[in-house]
Amino acid sequence: MKLTVDGQSVEADARPGQCLRTFLREQQRFAVKKGCDAGDCGACSVLLDGAPVHSCVVPAHRAENREVTTAAGLGSPDQLHPVQQQFVDAAGFQCGFCTPGMVVTASALDSGQRADLPRALKGNLCRCTGYRSVRDAVGGVCTTESDSAGESFGRSIPAPAATRVVCGAEPYTLDLAVDGLTHIQILGSPHPHARITRLDTSAAERLPGVHAVLTHRDSPDVAFSTARHEFRTDDPDDTHVFDTILRFRGQRVAAVVADSVDIARRALQLIEVEYEVLEPVFDPDLARRPGAPLLHGDKGAESRIADPARNLVAEVHGETGDLAAGLAAARDTGAVVEGTWQTQRVQHTHLETHSAIGWLDPDGRLTLRSSTQVPFLVRDELAHLFSLDRAQVRVFTARVGGGFGAKQEMLVEDLVALAVLRTGRPVQYEFTRSDQFTIAPCRHPMRVSVKVGADGDGTLTALAVDVLSDAGAYGNHSVGVMFHGCSESVALYRSPNKRVDAQAVYTNNLPSGAFRGYGLGQIIFAVESALDQLAAELGIDPFELRRRNVVVPGDDFVDFEVEHGDLTYGSYGLDQCLDLAEAALRRGNDVRPPDGPQWRVGEGMAASMIATIPPRGHFADVSCTLVEGSRYELRVGTAEFGNGTTTVHAQLAASALGTTADRITVLQSDTDVAGHDTGAFGSAGTVVAGKAVHLAGTRLREQLFDVARRVAGAAEDSDCALTPDAVVVAGRTVELDKLVPEGPLRAEGHHDGTPRSVVFNVHAFRVAVDTVTGEVRILQSIQAADAGTVLNPQQCRGQVEGGVAQAIGSALHEEILLDGAGTVLNPQLRNYHIPQLVDVPDTEVYFADTYDELGPHGAKSMSESPYNPVAPALANAIADATGARLRRLPMTPAAVWRALTHP
């Protein structure tokens, strides 16, 4: 068929039943993304004869003799369409995976549609921004500013990739053409717990176009964890590439490697499998009881599972002081609150699904291009898994389309590597959107019981939490999530008597993994809700109760024991955060509640604390080199997935080198370009890799001064100044390009992630609740954050807004629903409600005025922390409005209604 794509004539055949999205990508029109392939997210939006459509639900043949325009056809990085320029000016994206589709839709809006964006953009989802910057972009609001030589940090400059992102020219993982590419499809287990007794793949292997069928017979006999940390021994070794025992529905039974996805899917139907069905267990409380079916009872001490005979992945029990005495004192003089709170399964819903492409390079080296937050840790684990030297493996990323902790797992790379090594061919494996809901790890659902007591003055005398975490079928991140979740949530408050009891338990549910906040969001929901109830019983304002009890510099950090490690107060802004949030709430925002006697208005707040860096070391190696053209090449291992580290790293280097960020070329997230980088998780991009960047830039500046003095024949102690193009030494200008031949002029920076500081966030809401329907409307949303020196204000504001939006989704809408037998009931975006533009209010963001002595230029991390206090603040506002305290997430209208009518 013939059609026009981005102004160019295209003549190609579409396959029967093929959609326009896949057809366009086969023509290498990579501005068109795959987010869902069901018409739900808009990442694939194009203009068809000028009208925006979701190309994943348009049959390709309907484009015959018509004009298709992608984001690449609207404009180029050198000549942007006006709407694309507006998205650059407003910093209207973070990971940017949704942006080409968003820009395409926005370009076709008329004035009436722009006045009603919630309706006009309802078909375009963004998981990162919180939508405020998208509204600004469509409205032509400019929030960025130009750079200034030597003063780059502290300015809201656009991301270096901004013009490419808005045009769809910035490549993501699968945005490349590979000759001879083959594709993986997997056969998943139909049972939540079973043993394979017979497996016949011969018919599938004979199907033309099939290159291999991989099963447990091909799997290395090496146990590992899909979770990735600096030290692989932090996580339990309970997983194999393929296993004969299947522990959740959808777990890999076999994988077909074929010339196309369609051939691979046909081959799956030819595989014959017989199973011995084993007894499953789905309730974590039942799973830890004597006599429960054991998921990993065959594992030994080398697996590092706490107690396989009790299905315990990990557990902790510890106490400081005398909890019973503290509770007794509170009952005598003040009040005690006890309760149990429940959090649900949440999907990360990053719009770029898990994916990787692998091949053997000309030297026979295994090479993977992956959508991962941790390329170096994936490289190391692949080498361990397949008995390879690390030098025989390269892992790198393009731009990553969101992560939120999900891509701190190795979920596709092991299978791609096995397929490449087995076939010698290039191989691609891409999760479908349904795969994300059914086989990708989710946030840990937790049951959290809290006991908290205070005397009549509101001074805490006792604080205890009891946590039951559902790990699902494999341990993954469950150890770290349990310990981390029970740490800063409890350590935020001073109390002479504390106790923590926590267990992470195996079940035959889908696995749980790393998710923004890493366990803190679940436990903070319970602790902050209990404290709000305590404040009400004591008749003390919730802000005031926190002021009387939060830790202050000089206090120890105490959870179930006194922290004697490297955690310290690099700066302290919690007092400012409490004041800023309370003042904004008292000031109001002139948003009136809906009319009607059924509406009740209430206010709520919550506080949180998080360490700026994961414990026990987080490492980054960086190098910075002067190159021709008065430019610099910065090599850093950290991945860019919407966290904004690329922008901040360029700003830090530019500030050290007296230049502008556009003269810094950042080579990143590739095991070939840097010595090592633990990865982009734990909000470490700015405070670890950024600190190393700052150090490398500062050292290179001193090298430039030394060489310039020698070239100029100046004394060793001559004063020097660095401009974008030259070093000025002793009144003489030495051009940078004249220094390049004196090189190589290169400096390195390293940071090991210690000591660590703490970050504080306070959130407040004013809400209206419909007592007839249970609907909750957010009238005012406020977050005050202690981010230290804010290196890029608009970008940091966006991180806060995005975290709040994701947390609102977790609090009010989102839940992976299971049928009680391990089957996911809503494996589609349309039945899993991530916030649309209409669901997210503009959040007022306020930054405390602090300077952290540990971070680069006084900066702290600010990616995970905004998420943590949102759900309890909403629950507390609902309780204030109605008197009904919700103890389970999500707080849907039905749940609120039930709480009101059946307290």
Secondary structure by P-SEA (a helix, b strand, c coil): cccccccbbbbbbbcccccaaaaaaaaccccccccccccccccbbbbccccccccccccccccccbbbbccccccccccccaaaaaaaaacccccccaaaaaaaaaaaccaaaaacccccccccccccccaaaaaaaaaccccbbbbcccccccccccccaaaaaaaccccccccccccbbbbbbbbbbcccbbbbcccccccccccccccccccccccccbbbbcccccccccccccccccccccccccccccccccccaaaaaaaaaabbbbbcccccccccccccccccccccccccccccccccccccccccccccccaaaaaaaaaaccccccbbbbbccccccccccccbbbbbcccccbbbbcccccaaaaaaaaaaaaccccccbbbbbcccccccccccccccaaaaaaaaaacccbbbbbbcaaaaaccccccbbbbbbbbbbbcccccccbbbbbbbbcccccccaaaaaaaaaaccccccccccbbbbbbbbbbccccccccccccaaaaaaaaaaaaaaaaaaaacccaaaaaaacccccccccccccccccccccccccaaaaaaaaaaaaaacccccccccccccccccccccccccccccbbbbbbbbbbbcccbbbbbbcccccccaaaaaaaaaaaaaaccccccccccccccccccccccccccccccaaaaaaaaaaaaaaaaaaaaaaaaaccccccbbbbcccccccccbbbbcccccccccbbbbbbbcccccbbbbbbbbbccccccccccccccbbbbbbcccccccaaaaaaaaaaaaaaaaaaacccccccccccccccccccccccccccccccccccccbbbbcccccbbbbcccccccccaaaaaaaaaaacccccccccccaaaaaaaaacc
